[in-house]
Amino acid sequence: MIAPSWSTDGLIETKGDELIQTLLDSGYNVILRPHPMTYKKSQKTIKKIEKKFTK
């Protein structure tokens, strides 16, 4: 599970895509639980990640 704290330059905003892909490529099951502020302040990033990784 990835559940980082929020920041405009936080993990999801800077390396989220790359980190999730690396974990999936390594055979891990990934659950992303963003900080509530990430949903408010980084909606584009969340939507991009959802689009790319949702089955």
Secondary structure by P-SEA (a helix, b strand, c coil): cbbbbbcccccccccaaaaaaaaaaaccbbbbbcccccccccaaaaaaaaaaccc
